[in-house]
Amino acid sequence: MTTLTEKRPASDADRTQGSNIRPEDHLNLRYYDALTVLAATTAVCVNMLALKVTRFETPFGPLTFGGAVVFFPITYILGDVLTEVYGFRRARRVIWLSFGAQLFAAVMSWAVLAMPPAPEKLTIHEHYLAVFSATPRIFAASLTAFLVGDFVNSIILARQKVIDHGRAFWKRAILSTVFGQMADSLIFYPLAFAGIWSWPLIGTIMVTHYTLKVGIEVVGVPLCTRFVTFLKRAEGVDHYDVDTEFNPFGLKVDG
């Protein structure tokens, strides 16, 4: 039976002995790959469904927003879980793999849509164009916002965990989401729609989507906390980024 070890902040004795051992780098992590696939799949689906607009009638009037906004917070919840349990380096790897998955999906969509349609399927082809042919400007804005927002989220959570000595996960999960989602929104909407929409409209949509996304994250924190507790016990890992260099570039998870 394999004994798994947790990574905690180094004690004075550890530092005296020059201990840089990171046991989780050598563990057989049972759930990390599944979480990676889920994060990448969610990121791709949210991008693919971004043009779907929905409307709900409320006592205060109609509420209109992009339907994919409801699922977008999952990317941040997963980012919180990955950073909290496995540390910044492994979370960084998932962010870049999710970025690559989105890029590949976009290139594949453009390639397929550029193929000449069958004459008897022109109507269906027009529908595909309407749904999947995001402009390069919107696509670039989306990927840029995704990278910046996810890294802001992960770095804040990792740093705050060390400051909190591992306590109060709910606090750093909400804090990191507030700033990560803010960075995402402030980058995406102006880059994607400035000059196309009026600034008041951009501001209204940005605030509405931001509020919805952060609100959904807050509602999901209790369940997320339980899942984090389960993963730490199941994986035998509770990583603290004590001496981590928070460089967003790279895929290495050790050293």
N, C-alpha and C positions, 0 to 999 in steps of 0.2 A: 504494500500500500504506500502510495507516494504522500509524503508530508509536504504541504504547501506552506509558503511563508509570506507574511505581509511585509510591505515596505513602509516604514514609519520614519519620521524625522530622526536623523542620526543623533545619538546621545553624545555627551562629551567624551565618553570612552571610545565610541566609534570614531569620532573625529581624531582623537589622539592616535588611534591605530591606523588612521588613513583609510578607513573602510569606505569603499565605493561600490559595494556589492549591491546588485539590483536583482533579487531572486526572481521577480516576475518575468524577467527577460528569458528565463529558461523553463517556464512553466508551460504545460499543455493547457492553454486557455480554451475552454469548451464553448464559450458563448461569444467570444470576440468576433469570430468570422461571421457568425449569423447577424450580429449587430452591425457589422460593416456592410453586409449585403442589404440589410433593412435601411440603413442610412442612405446608401447610394440609390436604392430603388425609390425611396421617398423623394429624394432630391430630383430625380428624373421625372417622376410622375407629377410633382408640383409644377415643374417647368412646362410639361406637356399640357397640363390642364389649366394653365394660367389665364387663358382667354375666356374661360367659362365665367360668366357674370350671373349672380343670383340675387334675388330680392325677397326680403321677408317683410311682412306688414307688422308693425309694432304699434303700441299705444301712442308713440311719439312720431309716427309717420313711417314711411317705407325705409328700410335699411338695405342698401345695395352695396355689394362687395364681390370680389373675386372668390368663387367657390373654393379654389385651392388654398386660400388663406386659412381655412379651417384646419388643413392638414400640414401647413408649413411649420407650425410650432413643433411638430414631431422631430424635425431636423435639429432643433435646439435642445429638446428634451434628450434626444440620443447623444448630442454633443455633451450635455451635462453628465449623463451617465458614463460615457466613455472616459471623459476627463477625470471624473471623481474616482472611478474604480481603477482604470488602467493608466492614467496619467496623460500629460500633454502630448508626449511623443506619439503614443498610439492613437490619440484623438486626431493629431495632425495628419497621420497617415490616412485615416478615414476621410478627413476633409478633402485631401487631394485626390483620393480614389473616387469620391463622390463628384468632385469637379471633373475628373476625367470621364466619368460615366455620362454626365450631362453634355460634355463636349462631343463625345462619340454619338450620343443620341441625336444631337443637333445636326452633326455632319451627315449622319445616315438619313435623317429626315429630308435635308436639303437635296441629297443625292437622289433619293427615291422620287421626290416631288419634281425634280428636274427631268425625269424620264418622260418621254411622250406618252400621253394617256391613250388608251384604246378608244376609238371613235364612239363606241356605244356606251362608254363609261365617263363621258365628259362631265356629267352632273356630279357624279361621285368625286371625280378629280377636283372639281371646284370646291366641294365641301372639305376635302383634305387640305387644299390650299388655305382655306379660311381658318382651319384649326391649327395646322402645324407650321405655317410659313411665317414665323416671327421674324421681324426685321433684324438685320445684323446689329443695329443700334440697341434694340431691346434685349437681344441675346447677350451682347457684351455687358450691358448694364446689369443684367441678372447675374451673370457669372462673377463680375467684379464685386457686387454687393454680397453675394453668397460667401466668397472667400473672406472678405474683410469682416463681415458680421460673425461668421463662425469662428474665426480666429480671435476676435475680440471676446466672444463668449467663452471660449476655452481658456484663454490666458487669464481672464479675470477670475474664473472659477478656480483654476489651479493655484493662483497666487492667494486668493482668499482662503482656500482650504488650509494652507500653511499658517496663515494669520489666525484662523479660527481653531487651529490644532485639531482639525477634523470634525469639530462640533458644528451643529446647526447647518446641515446641508441645505435645508429649505431656503435659508437666507441667501447663501451664495448662488443657489440655482436661480432665484428670482433676480438677484442683483446682476448676474452675468447676462441674463436674458434681456433685462431692461436696456443695457448698454449695447449688447450685440444686435438686438432687433432695431435699436435706434440707428446704429451705424448702417445696417442693411437698408433701412427705409430712406435715410438721408442720402445714400448713394444711388439707389435704384430709381426712385421716382423722378428726381431732377434729370439724371442722365438719360432716362428712357423717354421722358415726355416733355421736357422743356422745349418750348417753341411749338409743340403740338397741342397741348392743353394749356389753359390759363393757369397762372400761379395759384390763384385761389382754389381752383379745382384740384391741382396737384396737392396743395396743402390739406384740403378736406379729405381726399382719398388716402393720403399718407397717414394722417392722424387716425382715421377710421380703421385702416388695416393694422396699424401699429397697436392700437388699443385692443383690437380683437386678438391679435397674435399673443400679446403679453398676457391678456386675460385668460386665454386658453392655457398658456403655460402655467400660470398661477393655480388654476383649477386642477391641473394635472400634477402638481408638486407632491401631494400626499402619496399618490400611486407611484410616482417616480422615486420617492424616498424609500418605499418598501422594495421596489425593484433593485435599487442600489444596494440595500442591505442584503437582499438575497444573493446578488452577484458577488459581493465581497466574500460572503461565506462559501458560496459554491466554487468560486475561482481561487479562494485563498489569497486574494490580492487587495490591497488598499494603498494605492500609490500616493506618495507625497512628493510634489515637485520642489524639493528643497534647493537643490543645486542646478536646476534645469535652466538651460539657455533657451529662452522662448523665441527661437528663430522659426518663422513660419515655413521656411523653405527646406525641404528634405523629406525623405520617407523612412529614415532609419529610426528604429525604436530602441536602440541600445547605444550606450556610450555618449 
